[in-house]
């Protein structure tokens, strides 16, 4: 290894620090001023930790057993480390499948780094096992303790520090610290755009341009109001299915997750199959929209889109697709029509990774308790919106190793600019949430789970009841989804009276949905009626390789395969407003 010129490196670092000290001081000061939300989380963590210690003190045999097991395994790690590199020596503990933090061969072959890695993994697993084995804690407490313990464990990973990461140590010595200089510059840029949480760049902000690189499927914005723009995409077939398709994306993200690039655009694929596709592009709200509520998204959003489609092409009915909270919005609209005894204008509903029953909300459930919700409500009311960057960072921390610490090491310690990737660019293109709407979601959906209670929620005075919904439903969930657990979506759709086709895709909340047939990357499961327990359904389900998209398309065709002449996006009489992707989607934070 090359010898580092310490004097030159120190001089470089000192000069850089003098130039950028003000930025660091400003960010450090913002961190020291805890928000009410952070205070509520810390108070809840403190209570949970105290309860755990009290429970442990009542069961010393469990603690002694776990400590003894840890010590015996630690001794074995020490012995094995001296024979690192010997393929005949099985590790005491190994990283989980997909954990790429320890891929450098020195973690296996070098005795010192092998010892550090296994000791760290053993410490983390032992701590989490202690929590799981402790009697007297309710499941919610255990979930919170495990989540925040895991956050602490992963923040202390030896891969996050130069002195205990062989790859970083070698890079720093060979480059004479140039990686750190470059990393500090990247850190400075991120600090300048961060607020009370460090926002780590996953892609370069100017890597893509909407309408040129992403969201390129040709179309026309044919309607606009204060909440959304409605895009009609240009037909690519001479004939199209009689019933148009309305897509309702989540209003917590931008719609072009469904229209990234040509090869992975679900919009383009659907158009090519003969669908007349309409897309709702939600406005990125600011504090002037603080009063916008969930019911506004139903009536001034989905219902208004149906009115606009009927006026534009003269068709009363649509097939509708809702993604994530967009699916919750779609199902609520179905219940709203029923409650108002209005003509049901949605012939079928496709729900993608959609929660209706919020009793099991996945890892986000660790934030669902009265003190934290009350603090979030106060924050939203004060600011007018839940800031998109804060929301994005919080969701990234649900998968902290792959979506946070991985970029921390790559950007700041290796000094490498993040790789440009369409999905990650979309992930960083955040949107705000209006205060009133977010507060409604937090309390009425997540905390009190009122959506599945008959007539517990009113939409413009109409008390809705999901059990009255009879529209055919295609429910697509994904097996590794950590935001909308598939067991929870399975349970939730049982609250309707609809005939349900349940499909379970492989992979997670995004990759399992954006799974183009040409990629042939992930398969899916399909099976019997949605009754009873989720695991019973899965045990009887059949596995199919390839994308779920053709399966869904065939399901729609089975409902109605009548075709008509392809529809144009605009005419002289109905010129529309401007070309896709429109203007609302281009508004950044």
C-alpha atoms as one frame of an Amber mdcrd trajectory, in Angstrom:
protein
   0.000   0.000   0.000   1.146   3.527  -0.729   2.217   5.827   2.085  -0.098
   8.764   2.550   1.332  12.288   2.590  -0.285  13.293   5.887   0.903  16.910
   5.830  -0.538  17.523   2.361  -3.774  15.776   3.210  -4.168  17.671   6.488
  -3.517  20.976   4.743  -6.127  20.151   2.095  -8.690  19.153   4.705  -8.034
  22.260   6.809  -8.439  24.557   3.825 -11.640  22.811   2.761 -13.041  23.025
   6.314 -12.340  26.750   6.573 -14.223  27.321   3.315 -17.288  25.305   4.333
 -17.444  25.599   8.121 -20.455  27.920   7.972 -22.551  25.319   6.120 -21.642
  22.604   8.613 -22.322  24.854  11.600 -25.735  25.812  10.217 -26.698  22.174
   9.654 -25.360  21.094  13.051 -27.393  23.835  14.717 -30.569  22.606  12.964
 -29.876  19.088  14.230 -29.449  20.305  17.799 -32.898  21.892  17.727 -35.130
  18.851  17.930 -38.539  19.135  16.341 -41.652  18.115  18.310 -41.821  14.963
  16.167 -38.266  13.978  17.081 -38.979  14.719  20.726 -42.086  12.519  20.634
 -40.127   9.680  19.033 -37.338   9.988  21.582 -39.795  10.013  24.480 -41.561
   6.933  23.106 -38.216   5.172  22.589 -37.186   6.001  26.138 -40.434   4.573
  27.529 -40.104   1.418  25.451 -36.474   0.945  26.478 -37.323   1.407  30.162
 -40.190  -1.082  29.882 -37.846  -3.565  28.214 -35.208  -3.262  30.940 -37.857
  -3.689  33.616 -39.174  -6.806  31.868 -35.642  -8.199  31.554 -35.014  -7.708
  35.259 -37.972 -10.000  35.981 -36.570 -12.836  33.866 -32.819 -13.097  34.554
 -32.712 -16.643  33.194 -33.440 -15.345  29.689 -30.726 -12.713  29.925 -28.172
 -15.190  31.294 -29.026 -17.722  28.583 -28.613 -15.169  25.778 -25.392 -13.779
  27.242 -23.941 -17.271  27.588 -24.821 -18.076  23.981 -23.262 -14.815  22.858
 -20.031 -15.470  24.757 -19.677 -19.007  23.400 -20.204 -17.805  19.847 -17.800
 -14.900  20.380 -15.065 -17.327  21.439 -15.741 -19.415  18.352 -15.465 -16.310
  16.156 -12.060 -15.547  17.679 -10.854 -19.067  16.944 -12.230 -19.054  13.401
 -10.743 -15.668  12.618  -7.248 -17.106  12.932  -8.142 -19.465  10.076  -9.838
 -16.835   7.897  -9.813 -17.773   4.249 -10.067 -21.488   4.934 -13.161 -22.578
   3.000 -13.588 -25.572   5.295 -14.267 -23.299   8.280 -17.919 -22.347   8.407
 -18.607 -18.847   9.764 -20.357 -18.597  13.123 -22.728 -16.052  11.648 -23.201
 -14.758   8.116 -24.761 -11.640   6.685 -28.320 -11.886   5.371 -28.997 -12.625
   1.717 -28.677  -9.411  -0.270 -26.462  -7.643   2.309 -23.697  -6.145   0.148
 -21.802  -4.316   2.884 -19.222  -7.065   3.253 -18.630  -8.117  -0.354 -14.920
  -7.170  -0.383 -12.860 -10.375  -0.114 -10.835  -8.968   2.809 -13.880  -9.336
   5.060 -13.500 -13.099   4.596  -9.757 -13.576   4.134  -8.185 -11.098   6.544
  -8.332 -12.408  10.175  -8.810  -8.947  11.691 -11.607  -7.805   9.368 -13.226
 -11.232   9.468 -13.319 -10.966  13.253 -14.755  -7.425  13.155 -17.478  -8.432
  10.698 -18.640 -11.537  12.547 -18.469  -9.857  15.958 -20.594  -7.016  14.651
 -23.167  -9.348  13.089 -23.318 -11.398  16.275 -23.813  -8.286  18.401 -26.701
  -7.120  16.226 -28.427 -10.493  16.067 -27.989 -11.058  19.820 -29.496  -7.690
  20.695 -32.500  -8.243  18.435 -32.948 -11.794  19.743 -32.937 -10.473  23.317
 -35.831  -8.189  22.417 -37.757 -11.001  20.714 -37.246 -13.387  23.678 -38.347
 -10.912  26.347 -41.720 -11.813  27.820 -44.214  -9.178  28.927 -43.886  -6.814
  25.967 -46.774  -6.340  23.558 -46.142  -6.808  19.841 -46.193  -3.074  19.090
 -43.508  -2.433  21.701 -41.360  -5.219  20.302 -41.765  -3.861  16.770 -40.646
  -0.399  17.864 -37.748  -1.714  19.931 -36.551  -3.945  17.113 -36.837  -1.191
  14.515 -34.897   1.446  16.416 -32.375  -1.103  17.698 -31.800  -2.120  14.077
 -31.323   1.531  13.098 -28.664   1.904  15.792 -26.963  -1.368  14.897 -26.753
  -0.519  11.197 -25.508   2.991  11.859 -22.586   1.447  13.780 -21.675  -1.083
  11.067 -17.895  -1.358  10.558 -18.521  -0.841   6.847 -19.516   2.768   7.637
 -16.070   3.754   8.952 -12.742   4.068   7.165 -10.644   2.438   9.888 -12.778
  -0.710  10.031 -13.620  -1.092   6.338 -10.757  -2.699   4.349 -12.064  -1.417
   1.026 -12.262   2.178   2.283  -8.907   1.960   4.043  -7.148   0.755   0.894
  -8.873   3.377  -1.264  -7.951   6.205   1.119  -4.292   5.185   1.300  -3.898
   4.619  -2.443  -5.627   7.868  -3.415  -3.830   9.835  -0.671  -7.176  10.905
   0.717  -8.547  12.181  -2.583 -11.699  10.119  -2.038 -12.398  12.041   1.178
 -11.871  15.400  -0.484 -14.341  14.466  -3.223 -16.687  13.004  -0.624 -16.641
  16.205   1.395 -17.648  18.184  -1.697 -20.593  15.853  -2.256 -21.504  16.168
   1.417 -21.394  19.944   1.183 -23.873  19.924  -1.704 -26.225  17.638   0.212
 -25.985  19.709   3.388 -26.919  22.830   1.450 -30.242  21.269   0.433 -30.932
  19.462   3.730 -33.060  20.692   6.589 -33.409  18.815   9.884 -32.322  15.518
   8.283 -29.379  14.811   6.010 -30.720  14.253   2.511 -28.261  11.989   0.705
 -28.328  12.207  -3.080 -29.097   8.924  -4.857 -28.740  10.421  -8.334 -27.661
  13.735  -9.782 -30.531  16.212  -9.753 -30.052  17.103 -13.428 -29.572  13.521
 -14.615 -32.931  13.286 -16.355 -35.396  15.651 -17.953 -39.096  14.865 -17.872
 -40.578  14.573 -21.327 -37.177  13.801 -22.849 -35.618  11.043 -20.744 -38.507
  10.010 -18.474 -42.296  10.291 -18.865 -41.908  10.217 -22.654 -45.048   8.353
 -23.739 -46.837  10.741 -26.155 -50.059  12.263 -24.910 -51.982  15.419 -24.204
 -53.159  17.142 -21.031 -56.899  17.379 -21.682 -58.083  18.755 -18.334 -56.662
  20.638 -15.366 -57.969  21.833 -12.003 -56.399  22.911  -8.711 -55.521  19.298
  -7.779 -54.463  17.483 -10.918 -53.860  17.434 -14.645 -55.472  14.676 -16.707
 -53.310  13.182 -19.440 -54.732  11.168 -22.333 -52.060   9.077 -24.077 -51.938
   8.702 -27.844 -53.178   5.396 -29.233 -50.696   3.116 -31.015 -53.267   0.629
 -32.300 -55.986   1.084 -34.910 -58.607  -0.207 -32.512 -58.821   0.179 -28.732
 -60.805  -1.444 -25.969 -64.195   0.172 -25.550 -63.696   0.922 -21.855 -60.888
   3.432 -21.201 -58.385   2.996 -18.376 -57.991   5.685 -15.682 -54.791   5.418
 -13.627 -54.752   7.000 -10.162 -51.167   7.229  -8.876 -50.410   7.956  -5.225
 -50.552  11.660  -4.437 -47.493  11.199  -2.220 -45.341  10.565  -5.323 -45.193
  11.636  -8.957 -47.071   9.621 -11.542 -44.133   8.820 -13.822 -43.144   5.796
 -11.756 -45.594   4.173 -14.205 -43.960   5.860 -17.210 -40.214   5.827 -16.639
 -38.502   4.820 -19.892 -39.814   3.002 -22.948 -38.626  -0.428 -21.799 -40.202
  -0.252 -18.319 -43.219   2.008 -18.864 -46.480   0.383 -17.839 -48.305   3.258
 -19.527 -46.702   2.572 -22.907 -47.275  -1.173 -22.543 -50.966  -0.640 -21.742
 -51.364   1.721 -24.714 -49.729  -0.869 -26.964 -52.253  -3.466 -25.755 -55.100
  -1.278 -26.996 -56.074   0.646 -23.869 -57.126   4.293 -24.018 -55.078   5.383
 -21.022 -55.808   8.436 -18.888 -53.386   9.412 -16.120 -53.950  11.740 -13.167
 -50.900  13.917 -12.510 -51.277  15.409  -9.019 -50.209  18.946  -8.228 -47.222
  19.203  -5.885 -48.838  21.133  -2.999 -47.393  24.074  -1.103 -48.597  25.694
   2.118 -51.388  27.530   0.255 -53.029  24.089  -0.190 -52.880  23.215   3.515
 -56.693  22.926   3.653 -56.931  20.218   0.964 -58.416  17.096   2.514 -58.650
  13.421   1.651 -62.259  13.889   0.573 -61.142  16.638  -1.812 -58.861  14.094
  -3.501 -61.924  11.839  -3.876 -64.447  14.349  -5.204 -62.340  17.076  -6.812
 -59.828  14.432  -7.855 -61.128  11.045  -8.958 -64.767  12.045  -9.551 -63.665
  15.157 -11.426 -61.413  12.995 -13.617 -64.371  10.755 -14.489 -66.407  13.828
 -15.432 -63.564  15.123 -17.602 -63.176  11.787 -19.408 -66.898  11.632 -20.148
 -66.885  15.178 -21.476 -63.765  14.622 -23.568 -64.509  11.269 -25.256 -68.168
  10.702 -24.408 -67.656   7.515 -22.390 -69.421   7.183 -19.033 -67.580   4.151
 -17.658 -63.911   3.398 -17.057 -61.669   0.677 -15.750 -59.617   2.237 -12.968
 -56.217   1.421 -11.534 -54.930   2.828  -8.219 -51.384   2.479  -6.942 -50.673
   2.413  -3.166 -52.638   5.250  -1.509 -54.091   5.871  -4.980 -55.745   2.455
  -4.618 -57.114   3.461  -1.226 -58.478   6.603  -2.881 -60.024   4.551  -5.688
 -61.758   2.143  -3.312 -63.044   5.063  -1.245 -64.497   6.549  -4.442 -66.321
   3.270  -5.137 -67.796   3.401  -1.632 -68.678   7.072  -2.105 -70.734   6.323
  -5.234 -72.535   3.560  -3.363 -73.210   5.753  -0.327 -74.613   8.504  -2.571
 -76.645   5.915  -4.503 -75.082   7.240  -7.659 -74.517   5.305 -10.868 -71.305
   3.280 -10.481 -69.035   4.678 -13.174 -66.065   2.404 -12.492 -66.542  -1.011
 -14.106 -63.446  -2.599 -12.532 -60.831  -1.607  -9.994 -57.185  -2.654 -10.095
 -55.463  -2.072  -6.752 -51.669  -2.108  -6.703 -50.031  -2.671  -3.288 -53.007
  -1.022  -1.612 -53.917  -0.943   2.082 -57.587  -0.830   3.039 -57.170  -2.325
   6.512 -54.395  -0.365   8.231 -54.126  -2.562  11.332 -50.930  -4.083   9.908
 -49.192  -1.191   8.129 -45.710  -2.682   7.839 -42.602  -1.091   9.295 -44.123
   2.365   9.144 -46.216   1.112  12.062 -43.355   1.947  14.434 -44.361   5.618
  14.029 -48.066   4.941  14.612 -48.866   5.848  18.206 -50.751   8.709  19.805
 -47.764  10.894  20.900 -46.013  10.670  17.526 -49.202  11.210  15.526 -50.102
  14.228  17.670 -46.626  15.702  17.100 -46.874  15.107  13.337 -50.296  16.754
  13.259 -48.905  19.808  15.028 -45.950  19.935  12.609 -48.256  19.710   9.591
 -50.637  22.357  10.915 -47.779  24.751  11.598 -46.076  24.274   8.226 -49.111
  23.733   6.013 -47.555  20.619   4.451 -45.569  17.553   5.332 -42.361  18.263
   3.475 -41.621  15.690   0.796 -37.908  15.406   1.550 -38.594  14.551   5.197
 -41.137  11.970   4.114 -38.710  10.535   1.572 -35.864  10.226   4.069 -38.184
   8.552   6.567 -39.195   5.951   3.976 -35.546   5.422   3.009 -34.754   4.594
   6.633 -37.218   1.708   6.441 -34.537   0.087   4.249 -31.583   1.891   5.742
 -28.726  -0.266   4.455 -29.759  -0.215   0.801 -31.352   3.254   0.663 -29.289
   5.283   3.145 -25.986   3.910   4.425 -25.073   2.477   1.033 -25.149   5.997
  -0.450 -23.492   7.504   2.612 -20.463   5.239   2.087 -20.432   5.525  -1.702
 -20.821   9.312  -1.830 -18.962  10.647   1.191 -16.328   8.007   1.997 -15.562
   6.625  -1.445 -16.057  10.060  -3.028 -18.052   8.657  -5.928 -20.950  10.504
  -7.487 -24.126   8.414  -7.251 -25.021   6.290 -10.265 -27.843   7.683 -12.349
 -30.869   5.393 -12.406 -34.414   6.255 -13.438 -36.072   4.637 -10.430 -33.771
   6.379  -7.937 -34.257   9.707  -9.701 -38.018   9.300  -9.294 -37.502   8.309
  -5.649 -35.685  11.584  -4.992 -38.212  13.723  -6.894 -40.318  14.256  -3.808
 -43.765  15.751  -3.311 -45.355  17.457  -0.324 -48.572  16.427   1.388 -51.256
  18.969   2.380 -51.552  19.298   6.149 -55.265  18.467   6.467 -55.020  15.452
   4.157 -51.922  14.052   5.861 -53.447  14.534   9.304 -56.557  12.658   8.152
 -54.447   9.773   6.890 -52.356   9.589  10.043 -55.250   9.547  12.490 -58.255
   8.115  10.644 -56.468   5.538   8.505 -53.258   4.525  10.256 -53.968   5.161
  13.934 -57.709   4.470  14.232 -58.164   2.256  11.132 -61.589   3.733  10.388
 -61.762   2.925   6.692 -62.870  -0.656   7.391 -65.477   0.461   9.936 -68.897
   0.876   8.295 -69.898   4.556   8.101 -66.999   5.709  10.273 -65.681   8.003
   7.512 -67.658  10.656   5.646 -66.870  11.953   2.171 -68.672  15.259   1.612
 -71.379  14.169   4.038 -71.747  10.628   2.672 -70.905   7.938   5.230 -69.055
   5.228   3.331 -69.089   1.475   3.839 -66.576  -0.725   1.997 -68.795  -3.763
   2.498 -71.236  -2.255  -0.002 -68.622  -2.176  -2.782 -69.330  -4.869  -5.397
 -67.114  -3.768  -8.292 -64.762  -6.521  -9.587 -61.291  -6.043  -8.104 -57.851
  -7.149  -9.264 -55.522  -6.867  -6.258 -51.787  -6.965  -6.951 -49.547  -7.189
  -3.907 -45.858  -8.015  -3.686 -44.184 -10.561  -1.480 -41.345  -8.384  -0.153
 -43.368  -5.177   0.241 -42.384  -3.416   3.482 -44.859  -0.534   3.044 -48.066
  -2.462   2.280 -47.599  -5.982   3.642 -49.303  -8.467   1.355 -50.975 -10.209
   4.288 -52.546  -6.839   5.183 -53.723  -6.112   1.633 -55.188  -9.639   1.474
 -57.109  -9.000   4.677 -58.162  -5.507   3.653 -59.838  -6.421   0.379 -62.013
  -8.935   2.252 -63.878  -5.946   3.685 -65.539  -5.433   0.289 -68.319  -7.495
  -1.297 -66.427  -7.548  -4.597 -65.321 -10.583  -6.580 -61.557 -10.405  -6.076
 -58.694 -11.767  -8.133 -55.654 -11.705  -5.848 -52.172 -11.854  -7.360 -48.919
 -11.845  -5.399 -45.900 -10.571  -7.290 -42.315 -11.276  -6.404 -39.960  -8.517
  -5.152 -41.139  -5.334  -3.438 -43.373  -2.264  -3.442 -41.858  -0.780  -6.623
 -39.855  -3.442  -8.466 -42.633  -6.004  -8.119 -45.087  -3.619  -9.783 -42.831
  -2.082 -12.450 -42.044  -5.504 -13.880 -42.224  -5.317 -17.667 -42.756  -8.578
 -19.587 -39.610  -8.011 -21.670 -37.467  -7.960 -18.552 -38.770 -11.374 -17.426
 -37.287 -10.661 -13.995 -39.930 -11.557 -11.420 -42.823 -13.991 -11.392 -46.104
 -14.000  -9.510 -48.536 -16.235  -7.632 -52.250 -16.568  -8.340 -54.788 -18.828
  -6.764 -58.122 -19.430  -5.112 -60.734 -17.005  -3.837 -59.714 -14.415  -1.285
 -61.120 -16.061   1.806 -59.752 -17.023   5.204 -56.084 -16.503   6.084 -53.411
 -15.227   3.738 -51.044 -18.136   4.376 -53.769 -20.663   3.496 -54.259 -18.857
   0.188 -50.511 -18.860  -0.492 -50.178 -22.574   0.261 -52.698 -23.302  -2.519
 -51.528 -20.656  -4.991 -49.789 -21.418  -8.278 -46.527 -19.803  -9.358 -46.079
 -18.305 -12.798 -42.820 -16.999 -14.241 -42.758 -13.646 -15.966 -44.616 -10.370
 -15.481 -48.107 -10.111 -14.002 -49.023  -7.464 -16.597 -50.368  -9.916 -19.257
 -52.362 -11.754 -16.557 -54.003  -8.466 -15.563 -54.668  -7.524 -19.207 -56.395
 -10.854 -19.792 -58.487 -10.332 -16.658 -59.748  -7.020 -18.068 -60.423  -8.594
 -21.459 -62.520 -11.263 -19.780 -64.739  -8.524 -18.369 -65.195  -6.795 -21.736
 -63.108  -7.253 -24.871 -65.268  -5.092 -27.172 -63.154  -2.800 -29.334 -63.807
   0.514 -31.058 -61.886   2.800 -33.382 -58.837   4.380 -31.735 -59.558   7.686
 -30.002 -57.588  10.844 -30.697 -56.204  12.910 -27.840 -57.413  16.254 -29.184
 -59.314  17.934 -31.994 -59.912  21.503 -33.113 -63.073  21.524 -31.001 -61.347
  19.911 -28.019 -57.707  21.010 -28.285 -56.624  20.138 -24.781 -54.088  22.280
 -22.929 -50.545  21.137 -23.742 -48.596  17.974 -24.447 -47.657  15.341 -21.902
 -46.068  15.165 -19.413 -47.754  18.445 -18.498 -46.611  21.092 -16.036 -47.664
  19.852 -12.591 -45.214  16.954 -12.676 -42.286  19.296 -13.347 -42.694  21.223
 -10.085 -39.837  20.274  -7.763 -39.233  21.059  -4.097
